[in-house]
Amino acid sequence: MSARGKARRRALDILFEAEQRAVSPLEALKRRRESTDQIIGEYTMDIVEGVGEKQLAIDEFLQTYSQGWPLERMPAVDRIILRIGAWELLYNDDVPDGVAVSEAVELAKMLSTDESPTFINGLLGRLQQLKPTLLA
């Protein structure tokens, strides 16, 4: 797994913890830094901070284009993977769009259900198609 792949995985862990504990992503990041010796790299922090900043907009996009799957019905892991993928796709110009989508799909293959990679690929692919209008 690449360094950025590991950063995405760590960010997913932190964002999952934040959701489960009902705290902000920044609070979960702060707790993680204070309570463990785990090294949290710069890209992990970028993802956590970016998703935290843009979560309302990201969730609105996901909710609008998920076709019959409200966010609260999605498995928590899928929801977090989608947020990370959407943030990289829409708000991080350092990551090519195709890479953002494929990395999210890879996380889903490792961590979620058999159907999740297809769902995540389809939803992020739709956001990728609509990106110019979503950010206009």
N, C-alpha and C positions, 0 to 999 in steps of 0.2 A: 504494500500500500504506500502510495506517495506521501510526502510530507503534508500536502494539502488535503489528501484523503484522510490522514490521521487527524488533522485539524477539524475537518468536517465532523468526524466521528466524536471528537471531544466536545465540539459545539453542540452536537445533537444530545449528548449526555447532559450537558449543562442546561440546555433549553428544556429537555424533558423533566429534569429535576425542578426547574422553575415552575413549569406547569403543574406538576404533581404537588408541589408545596404552596402553590398559589402566591408566588412571589415574582417580582420582576426578573427578567433575564439578568440585568446588572446585579441585582441582589444575589442571585444564585451564583453568578461568576465570582462576586466578592466572597461569598461563603466558601466556595470551592478553593479559592486562593488562600484563604485564611486557615482552612481546616485540613488541607492535604499538602503533601510535598510534591504533588504532581505539577510538572512544568506545563504551564498553559501558554502556548505560543501566541505570537502576534496575530496570525490569521484566525485562530480560534476566537480570540477577543474581538477581532473585526466582525466575524460572523455573528457572535452573540450580541454585540452592540448594534450591528446593522439590523438584525432581525428584531431586536427590541425596539429600535427607533421606527421601523417601517411596518411593524406587525399589524396595525389596524388596516393599512392599505393592502398589505399582502393578504390578510384574511378576507378582506372584501373581494379581491380578485379571485381567490380560491373558492369562496362561497358562490360567487356569480357564475363561474365557469365549470364547477364540479358536476353539473348535471345530475341533480337528484341526491347528492351526497352532502348534507349539511356538515359543517366542520365538526360539530359535536358528535356526529355518528361515525366519523373516520377513526380508525385506530390512532391512538396518541402518537405512536412512532411515525405513522404515515403523515400525520398533520405536521410534525416537526420537520420531517424530511422535506415536505412540500414547502414549508416556510424557508428553509435553508436554500433549497433549489430556486425558489421564486426570488429570494433576495439576491442570490448570485446572478440570476438571469436578468433581473430588472434593474438592479441598483449597483452592481459591481462590474465596472467596465474592464477590470483586469482578467475576468474569466470569460472566455468565448461562450456564446449562448449554448452551442452544442455540448460543450464540456459541462456546463451547469446542469443540463438535463441528464446527461449520461452518468454523471457522478451521483446525482440524486437516485437514479434508477439502481446503480450499484449498491448504494446504502440500503435501499429497499430489498434488494436480493439477499443481502447479508442479514438483515435485521427484522424483516417483516414477513407477511404472508405470501403465498404463491401468486396471488392476484395483484398484490401491491405494485410490483414493478410496472406492469402494464398500465394500471390506473395512474400512477405517478408520471410515467412517460407521456400518456395522453393529455393529462391536465397541464403539465409544464410545457408540452409541445404546443398546446392551444395558447398558453400565455406567450410563448415565443412568437407565434404567428401574429398575435395582437399587440406585441410589445410597443410598436410605434404609436398606436392609438392609446394604449394604457398610460403611457408616460407623456402624452401630449398636453 
